Amino acid sequence: MTAIDRHFIADALGVTDDSLPEGDLPLDRFGARYLDFLRATYETEAFDAHPDYWTDLLLEALIQRKPGLAFDAICAVLAACDDPEDLEIVAAGPLQELMDSHGTDLLTEIDGRANRAPRFRLALSMLWAEGGGPAMLKARIRAVAAEPEAVDNDDLPPAVGLT
């Protein structure tokens, strides 16, 4: 399991390394905390008052500065999802943002993860059709995404292959 470097976290949050807990942040722990933040703030304007707002700031920094690690972090969030509604929140938010910003740079990773993770394929099928990115990226995502009828199923595919 990959982790987010403590020094990167401190830099992204504008704090000193000493102000953070010892060690790097495991992606599974980040995924669970960030998903809790998304659930709690999905339909509110007061997201910056939430105690786990730092996870949103951290993921934004990862997307901007370390898209490969952001991809792995988002997959950890997808692995923590309990139901299709959770998956949809992640797909419409951070996954969409990453695809819009760096999708073409991550095509190899997208194809590889889609080949081994049914839950990731389902998340790809939940991306907004009008999302950004070149036509080639959209076509590649459609090619590896789950079939549309899978989105209507209440069963969440297993998290196998995501991390």
C-alpha positions as CSV (number, residue, x, y, z in Angstrom):
1,M,0.0,0.0,0.0
2,T,1.4,3.3,-1.0
3,A,1.4,6.3,1.3
4,I,1.4,10.1,1.1
5,D,4.7,11.5,2.2
6,R,4.5,13.5,5.4
7,H,6.6,16.3,4.1
8,F,4.3,16.7,1.0
9,I,1.3,16.8,3.3
10,A,2.8,19.5,5.4
11,D,3.7,21.5,2.4
12,A,0.3,21.1,0.8
13,L,-1.4,22.2,4.0
14,G,1.0,25.0,4.8
15,V,2.1,23.6,8.1
16,T,5.3,22.3,9.5
17,D,6.2,18.6,9.5
18,D,6.4,18.7,13.3
19,S,2.7,19.6,13.5
20,L,1.7,16.4,11.9
21,P,1.6,12.8,13.3
22,E,4.7,10.8,12.8
23,G,5.1,8.8,9.6
24,D,3.5,9.0,6.2
25,L,-0.3,8.7,5.6
26,P,-1.4,5.3,4.2
27,L,-3.7,5.6,1.3
28,D,-6.3,3.4,2.8
29,R,-6.5,5.7,5.8
30,F,-6.7,8.8,3.6
31,G,-9.4,7.1,1.5
32,A,-11.6,6.5,4.5
33,R,-11.2,10.0,5.9
34,Y,-11.7,11.7,2.6
35,L,-14.9,9.6,1.9
36,D,-16.2,10.6,5.4
37,F,-15.6,14.3,4.4
38,L,-17.4,13.9,1.1
39,R,-20.4,12.2,2.6
40,A,-20.7,14.9,5.3
41,T,-20.3,17.8,3.0
42,Y,-21.8,16.6,-0.3
43,E,-24.9,18.9,-0.1
44,T,-23.6,21.8,2.0
45,E,-21.8,25.0,1.4
46,A,-19.9,24.8,4.8
47,F,-17.4,22.2,3.7
48,D,-14.5,24.3,4.8
49,A,-15.7,24.1,8.4
50,H,-15.6,20.3,8.5
51,P,-12.7,18.9,10.6
52,D,-11.5,16.7,7.7
53,Y,-11.4,19.6,5.2
54,W,-7.7,19.1,5.1
55,T,-8.2,15.9,3.1
56,D,-9.9,17.9,0.3
57,L,-7.0,20.4,0.3
58,L,-4.5,17.5,0.2
59,L,-6.2,15.8,-2.7
60,E,-6.3,19.1,-4.6
61,A,-2.6,19.4,-4.1
62,L,-2.0,15.8,-5.2
63,I,-4.1,16.4,-8.4
64,Q,-2.1,19.5,-9.2
65,R,1.4,18.3,-8.3
66,K,1.4,14.5,-8.2
67,P,-1.4,13.2,-10.5
68,G,-0.2,9.6,-10.4
69,L,-0.4,9.5,-6.6
70,A,-3.7,11.4,-6.8
71,F,-5.0,8.5,-9.0
72,D,-4.0,6.0,-6.4
73,A,-5.5,8.1,-3.6
74,I,-8.8,8.3,-5.5
75,C,-8.8,4.6,-6.0
76,A,-8.3,4.2,-2.3
77,V,-11.4,6.4,-1.8
78,L,-13.3,4.2,-4.3
79,A,-12.2,1.1,-2.3
80,A,-13.7,2.6,0.9
81,C,-17.1,3.2,-0.7
82,D,-20.1,1.3,0.8
83,D,-22.7,1.8,-1.9
84,P,-23.3,3.2,-5.4
85,E,-24.2,6.6,-4.0
86,D,-20.7,6.9,-2.5
87,L,-19.2,5.8,-5.8
88,E,-21.2,8.5,-7.6
89,I,-20.0,11.2,-5.3
90,V,-16.4,10.3,-5.8
91,A,-16.8,9.9,-9.6
92,A,-18.6,13.2,-10.0
93,G,-16.1,15.0,-7.8
94,P,-12.4,14.1,-7.5
95,L,-12.3,11.4,-10.2
96,Q,-13.9,13.8,-12.7
97,E,-11.5,16.6,-11.7
98,L,-8.5,14.3,-12.1
99,M,-9.7,13.1,-15.5
100,D,-10.3,16.7,-16.7
101,S,-6.9,17.8,-15.6
102,H,-4.6,14.8,-16.3
103,G,-6.7,12.0,-17.9
104,T,-4.6,11.9,-21.0
105,D,-1.4,11.6,-19.0
106,L,-3.0,8.7,-17.0
107,L,-4.3,6.5,-19.9
108,T,-2.0,3.6,-19.1
109,E,-3.0,3.7,-15.4
110,I,-6.7,4.0,-16.3
111,D,-6.6,1.1,-18.7
112,G,-4.7,-1.1,-16.2
113,R,-7.0,-0.3,-13.3
114,A,-10.1,-0.8,-15.4
115,N,-8.8,-4.2,-16.5
116,R,-8.5,-5.5,-13.0
117,A,-11.1,-3.5,-10.9
118,P,-14.8,-3.8,-11.7
119,R,-15.6,-1.0,-9.2
120,F,-13.3,1.3,-11.1
121,R,-15.0,0.5,-14.4
122,L,-18.3,1.4,-12.7
123,A,-16.9,4.7,-11.4
124,L,-15.7,5.5,-14.9
125,S,-19.3,5.0,-16.2
126,M,-20.5,7.6,-13.7
127,L,-18.3,10.4,-15.0
128,W,-20.2,13.3,-16.5
129,A,-20.6,12.9,-20.2
130,E,-20.0,16.6,-20.7
131,G,-16.7,16.4,-18.7
132,G,-13.6,18.0,-20.1
133,G,-10.8,16.5,-21.9
134,P,-10.1,15.6,-25.5
135,A,-12.4,13.4,-27.5
136,M,-9.8,10.6,-27.5
137,L,-9.8,10.5,-23.7
138,K,-13.6,10.4,-23.6
139,A,-13.6,7.5,-26.1
140,R,-11.0,5.5,-24.1
141,I,-12.9,6.0,-20.9
142,R,-16.2,4.9,-22.6
143,A,-14.4,1.8,-24.0
144,V,-13.2,0.6,-20.5
145,A,-16.1,1.8,-18.4
146,A,-18.8,-0.6,-17.2
147,E,-21.9,-1.0,-19.3
148,P,-24.7,1.6,-18.6
149,E,-27.0,-1.0,-17.1
150,A,-24.4,-1.8,-14.4
151,V,-25.0,1.8,-13.0
152,D,-28.7,0.9,-12.4
153,N,-27.7,-2.1,-10.2
154,D,-27.8,-1.5,-6.4
155,D,-24.9,-4.0,-5.9
156,L,-21.5,-2.4,-5.6
157,P,-18.7,-4.5,-7.3
158,P,-16.0,-5.7,-5.0
159,A,-13.0,-3.4,-4.3
160,V,-10.6,-6.0,-5.6
161,G,-7.9,-4.6,-7.9
162,L,-8.3,-0.9,-6.8
163,T,-5.3,-0.7,-4.6
